[in-house]
Amino acid sequence: MKTICIILARGGSKGLKRKNVRMLAGKPLIAHSIIAAKQSNACDVVLVTTEDEEIARIAKEYGAEVPFMRPPELADDETPPDPVIQHALKSYEEMVGYEFDIVVYLQPTDVFRTPEMIKQCVDGLKENPELESVTMACKSHKNYWRGSPETGFRRVAGDLATYESRQYRNEYLYREDTGVASASRSRIPRNGKRLGTKVDIVITDDFRTGIDIHSEFDLWLAEKIMTEWEDNAD
C-alpha cells in the first residue's frame, strides 16, 4: 500500500512566532516530525505543506519533499488542517500521476512521538481492511466535564465518574491525538476529513504526548524534557 505522510507547517504562527523553525534540542521544530516519519519506515513519501520559503528549505534539508507551496488562502489563522491535507494530497497525486492508499498526518508542534507510533497507525490499517482510520490516543483516568457558566456543566461519560483509585478502573477516557500520529484510507482526506467513522486507536499513557508547542513555555518545557529528563521508571 502506497503511504504518504503529510506534515503541516505554517510560517505565520501568532502564539509563538516562527515556531516551526525555532530550535528544539539542537534541531528546528519541523525537523523532529520529518525525522520520525522517515525513521518509521512506514511512509513512501514525507511531504511538508507550507507557504513559507524558510520552512520549505529546512524541510528539504531534513529529507522531506516540498514540491509546491501552499496557497495563501490555506495558510491563515482560521484554516483548519483538513482542507490543507486534502489540497496537499490531491495536488501531489496529480503531480505524480498515481494515488496513495494511506495518508499519515503529523502536526509539527507535537514532538513527543516515536517512529513506532507512526508505524503502528499505518500497520493497523494494513492489518484490518474494515478500518478507515487509526489514531494515537492518550489514556486518562481523570473525570471530565463540558459546558459553560451560561449553559451549565455536565459530566462527560458520567458512568465512568468514580473517585476510587485509578488502579481499579476498568474503563478509561482517551484523548484523541491525531497530531501525534494518525493514518487514514486516502479516500477520507481526499474528501476533506481527517478521520473516518470506523476508527481504532493506538493507546499511550505517555504524558509528554499532551505537550503541544504553541508558546514560549511549551518550547521551554519540551527542551527541558528532551535534554534533561531521564526516564528512571522500572
C-alpha positions in Angstrom: 0.0 0.0 0.0 1.4 3.4 -1.0 1.6 5.7 2.0 2.2 9.4 2.1 2.9 11.4 5.3 1.7 15.0 5.2 3.1 17.5 7.7 1.5 20.9 8.0 3.9 23.8 8.8 2.7 27.4 8.5 5.0 30.3 8.7 2.6 32.8 10.1 2.1 31.5 13.6 0.9 34.0 16.1 1.2 32.5 19.6 4.9 31.5 19.2 6.4 33.5 16.3 8.2 31.4 13.7 7.6 28.3 15.8 8.3 25.8 13.1 11.8 27.0 12.6 12.6 27.6 16.3 15.4 25.4 17.6 14.4 22.5 19.9 17.1 20.1 21.2 19.5 21.2 18.5 17.1 21.0 15.6 14.4 23.1 14.0 11.0 22.2 15.3 9.8 21.0 11.9 12.7 18.6 11.7 11.6 16.4 14.6 8.4 15.3 12.7 10.2 14.7 9.4 12.9 12.5 11.2 10.2 10.5 13.0 8.3 9.9 9.8 11.4 8.8 7.9 12.6 6.6 10.7 9.3 4.8 10.9 9.9 3.2 7.5 6.1 3.3 7.1 5.9 6.2 4.6 6.9 6.1 1.0 6.7 9.9 0.8 7.2 12.5 3.5 5.7 15.8 2.3 5.6 19.2 4.0 3.0 21.7 3.0 3.9 25.3 3.8 3.6 28.8 2.3 7.0 29.8 3.9 10.3 29.6 2.0 12.4 29.1 5.1 10.3 26.2 6.3 10.4 24.7 2.8 14.2 25.0 2.7 14.7 23.4 6.2 12.2 20.6 5.4 14.1 19.7 2.2 17.4 19.7 4.2 15.9 17.0 6.5 14.7 14.9 3.7 11.1 15.9 3.2 9.5 16.7 -0.2 8.2 20.2 -0.7 7.1 20.0 -4.4 4.8 23.1 -4.2 4.0 26.0 -2.0 0.7 26.1 -0.1 -1.8 28.7 -1.4 -2.1 31.8 0.9 -5.9 31.2 1.4 -5.0 27.9 3.1 -2.3 29.4 5.3 -4.3 31.8 7.5 -5.1 31.6 11.2 -8.7 30.3 10.6 -7.9 27.4 8.2 -8.4 24.0 9.9 -6.0 21.2 9.0 -8.5 19.1 7.0 -8.7 21.2 3.8 -4.9 21.7 3.8 -4.3 17.9 4.0 -6.9 17.5 1.2 -5.1 20.1 -1.0 -1.7 18.6 -0.4 -2.8 15.1 -1.2 -4.7 15.9 -4.4 -2.0 18.3 -5.7 0.7 15.7 -5.1 -1.3 12.9 -6.7 -2.0 15.0 -9.8 1.7 15.8 -10.0 3.0 12.2 -9.7 0.1 10.6 -11.7 -1.0 8.0 -9.2 -3.0 7.7 -6.0 -1.9 6.8 -2.5 -3.7 4.2 -0.3 -2.9 5.6 3.1 -2.4 9.2 4.4 -0.4 9.8 7.6 -1.0 13.1 9.4 1.6 14.6 11.7 1.5 18.0 13.4 5.0 19.5 13.9 4.0 21.0 17.3 3.6 17.5 18.6 7.1 16.3 19.0 6.8 13.6 21.6 6.1 10.7 19.3 8.2 7.8 18.3 8.7 6.3 14.8 6.9 3.2 16.2 3.8 5.2 16.9 3.5 6.1 13.2 4.2 2.6 12.1 1.5 1.2 14.4 -1.1 3.5 12.9 -0.2 2.5 9.4 0.0 -1.2 10.3 -3.4 -1.0 11.9 -5.0 -0.1 8.6 -3.0 -2.7 6.7 -4.0 -5.4 9.1 -7.7 -4.6 9.3 -9.4 -3.7 6.0 -12.6 -2.7 7.9 -10.9 0.3 9.5 -11.0 3.7 7.9 -8.6 5.4 10.4 -6.1 4.6 13.2 -5.0 7.4 15.6 -2.9 7.8 18.7 -4.9 8.5 21.8 -3.8 9.1 25.4 -5.4 7.1 28.2 -6.7 9.2 31.1 -8.1 8.3 34.5 -9.4 11.8 35.1 -13.1 12.8 35.1 -14.1 15.4 32.5 -16.9 18.0 32.3 -18.3 20.0 29.5 -20.3 23.2 29.3 -20.0 26.8 30.4 -21.3 29.1 33.1 -24.1 30.1 30.8 -25.3 26.6 29.8 -24.2 24.8 32.9 -21.8 21.9 33.4 -22.3 18.2 32.9 -20.1 15.2 33.1 -18.6 13.6 30.1 -19.1 9.9 30.4 -20.8 10.1 33.7 -20.9 6.4 34.0 -17.1 6.4 34.4 -17.2 9.0 37.1 -15.5 7.4 40.2 -13.4 8.6 43.0 -11.7 5.4 43.8 -8.0 4.6 43.0 -7.2 4.8 39.3 -5.7 1.3 39.5 -9.3 -0.1 39.9 -10.8 1.4 36.8 -12.0 -1.0 34.2 -12.7 1.7 31.5 -10.9 4.9 30.6 -11.4 8.0 28.6 -9.0 8.6 25.7 -7.7 12.0 24.4 -7.5 12.0 20.6 -4.0 12.8 19.5 -4.2 12.9 15.7 -1.4 15.4 15.6 1.0 12.9 17.3 0.2 10.4 14.6 -2.8 9.2 12.7 -3.4 7.3 9.5 -6.4 7.1 7.2 -7.5 5.5 4.0 -6.8 8.1 1.3 -10.4 8.4 0.4 -11.0 10.0 3.8 -8.7 13.1 3.5 -9.4 13.2 -0.2 -13.0 14.0 0.8 -11.8 16.7 3.2 -11.8 14.7 6.5 -9.0 13.8 8.9 -10.6 10.7 10.4 -13.3 8.3 9.1 -16.1 6.7 11.2 -14.6 3.3 11.7 -11.6 4.1 13.9 -9.2 2.2 16.1 -6.8 3.8 18.5 -3.2 3.1 19.5 -3.1 3.8 23.2 -0.4 5.6 25.0 -0.2 6.8 28.6 2.9 8.9 28.0 2.0 12.4 29.4 4.5 14.0 27.1 2.2 13.5 24.1 0.0 16.2 25.6 2.7 18.8 25.1 1.6 20.8 22.0 4.1 23.6 21.3 2.3 26.9 20.9 4.0 29.2 23.5 7.4 30.0 24.9 6.6 27.9 27.9 5.7 24.9 25.8 9.0 25.2 23.9 10.9 25.6 27.2 9.2 22.6 28.7 9.9 20.4 25.6 13.5 21.5 25.6 13.9 20.6 29.3 12.3 17.2 28.8 14.3 16.3 25.7 17.6 17.4 27.1 17.5 16.9 30.8 14.8 14.4 31.8 16.0 10.8 32.4 13.4 8.1 32.4 14.1 6.0 35.6 10.8 4.2 35.6 11.0 0.4 36.1 
